[in-house]
Amino acid sequence: MYTRPVTRLVLVTLCLSLTGCSSVTGGTDDSAPALSNPGIAPQAPTSESGPAEQVSPSVEGLNKQIADDVESRLNAERVAKGLGELIRDDSLVLAASQWAEAMSREGYKHSSLERLTEIRVSNGFGSVAENIHNPKNQCPSQPCLFEEYYPSSGTLHVDWMRSSEHRNAMLEPGFSRVGVGVYCSDNGELWAVTLFASPNENRIQELTQTAYTEPVIGGSDGYTCAGRYRDIQPMWVNSPIK
């Protein structure tokens, strides 16, 4: 079953009042089909930013291998379109990794707008956007014993590129920083988050609209979470189905 990826964007808008204010805006289209324009998710309950912030996820090993490949594919896409590569930001990597692991426990959902605003303010960013995804293992039955049925870093990249809102974030000229976080569950399920940020002086009011083109690097290869499941299952089998 395909899980529709979603993008959330935190926009900073200056408005006049007695004291001055900053507003966080967004909209949603929950009825959108897979790989169509999913819109920007609405504000989520503030409870999302509680226990998840205490997580200390691994940003090494298999998680890092997948995340690094996603970042590499993203930058290859930007270079091919004449855009600057995004610079890896450790604070964004940690925040993305935390939320990827939190989703594996709490379910598929965006960070709250409060959490994203805290990330933006504490790091002095102008705007922050979040892409999330949880592509499902395509196994004919469970458990999933064959590595070719696991979604890969290539799957993540292609899914995001095929969705207009996610592609818009990935190819936004105003973004200059990125953090990719991936978490492999014990059952080999893949949870992924990408956080994008712009400098404080570059406050993005609306993402640049982009047209779809085939990804520079396809989705037939890449790294998967199969190794996570294999490591904890002594009966792991990885051979072609006869």
Salt bridges, closest charged atoms under 4 A:
GLU53 OE2 - ARG115 NE 2.44
ASP68 OD2 - LYS64 NZ 2.68
ASP68 OD1 - ARG88 NH2 3.10
ASP69 OD2 - ARG73 NE 2.84
GLU71 OE1 - ARG88 NE 2.81
GLU77 OE2 - LYS81 NZ 3.26
GLU77 OE1 - HIS157 NE2 2.69
GLU106 OE2 - ARG105 NH2 3.40
GLU106 OE1 - LYS109 NZ 3.39
GLU130 OE1 - HIS110 ND1 2.40
GLU147 OE1 - ARG230 NH1 3.35
ASP159 OD2 - HIS133 NE2 2.72
ASP186 OD1 - ARG228 NH2 2.34
GLU189 OE2 - LYS136 NZ 2.65
ASP221 OD1 - ARG73 NH2 2.80
